[in-house]
């Protein structure tokens, strides 16, 4: 399981190159956000079933599939 201390405080400079392709890295605050506070409406039915079964508590636990 990831912990907030596992992440650096802000994305590194090279992350700016990702913006050219419409990507961005999440910062520590976003990754540590409680999943209940995040919008999960765009997850598929199968993904929502996994969330319901696995019960990740934060965005990072969901994004990095700590249960796999």
RAFEN-V745597 format. One record per helix or strand. SS is the DSSP state (hx for helix, st for strand). FROM is the first residue (numbers start at 0). LEN is the number of residues. Records with the same first field share a line. If there is no record, write none. Layout:
# RAFEN-V745597
SS: FROM-LEN  FROM-LEN
This chain:
# RAFEN-V745597
hx: 3-3  12-7  27-4  34-3  44-10  58-5
st: 33-1  57-1
